């Protein structure tokens, strides 16, 4: 039997958690989000390249509680999805 394909609308905390849980149970979720830049919704991060600095600077532009500590599972979920907010851990 083929894995079910599921559309998840919204790449914020709830949508990302939903897609992660669906994938963990064998579904093939596709996440649709308004932002073309990054996942995370109100828990997003932005990176800025600075001349002379090896790695881009990362700014937590959303809910500061996400990067405040104790949220490793949440940050790992975003990291696994390729969102820059995962690098805040």
C-alpha positions in Angstrom: 0.0 0.0 0.0 1.3 3.4 -0.9 1.9 6.0 1.8 -0.9 8.6 2.0 0.0 12.0 0.6 -1.2 14.8 2.9 -1.3 18.6 2.4 -0.5 20.7 5.5 -1.3 24.4 5.2 0.8 26.6 7.4 4.5 26.2 8.3 4.2 27.7 11.9 4.5 25.6 15.0 1.3 23.7 14.6 1.7 23.0 10.9 5.3 22.0 11.2 4.5 19.7 14.2 1.6 18.2 12.2 3.8 17.5 9.2 6.6 16.0 11.4 4.1 13.7 13.1 2.5 12.6 9.9 5.9 11.8 8.4 6.9 9.8 11.6 3.8 7.7 11.0 4.5 6.9 7.4 2.6 9.6 5.5 4.1 11.9 2.9 3.2 15.4 4.0 3.7 18.5 1.8 3.9 21.7 3.8 2.5 24.8 2.2 3.3 28.2 3.7 2.9 31.8 2.7 6.5 32.6 3.4 9.0 31.7 0.7 11.9 32.5 3.0 11.6 30.1 5.9 9.3 27.9 8.0 8.3 28.8 11.5 5.6 31.4 11.3 5.8 33.5 14.4 8.7 31.4 15.6 10.9 32.3 12.6 14.6 33.3 12.3 16.4 35.4 9.8 20.1 35.2 8.7 22.2 38.0 7.4 25.5 37.5 5.6 28.2 39.9 6.8 31.4 40.6 4.8 34.4 39.2 6.7 32.3 36.9 8.9 32.6 33.2 8.1 29.0 32.3 8.9 25.8 34.4 8.6 24.5 36.0 11.7 21.2 34.5 12.9 18.4 36.5 14.4 15.5 35.1 16.3 12.7 37.3 14.9 9.7 35.5 16.4 8.8 34.0 19.7 11.8 34.3 21.9 10.7 31.4 24.1 11.6 29.0 21.2 15.4 29.7 21.5 15.3 30.4 25.2 16.3 26.9 26.2 14.4 23.6 26.9 13.0 23.4 23.4 15.4 21.1 21.8 12.7 18.8 20.3 11.0 21.8 18.7 14.3 23.2 17.3 15.3 19.8 16.0 12.0 19.6 14.1 12.7 22.9 12.4 16.3 21.9 11.8 15.2 18.7 10.1 12.9 20.8 7.8 15.8 23.0 6.8 14.6 26.1 8.6 17.3 28.4 10.0 15.5 28.6 13.3 16.8 25.0 14.0 20.3 26.5 14.1 19.4 28.5 17.3 19.7 25.4 19.5 
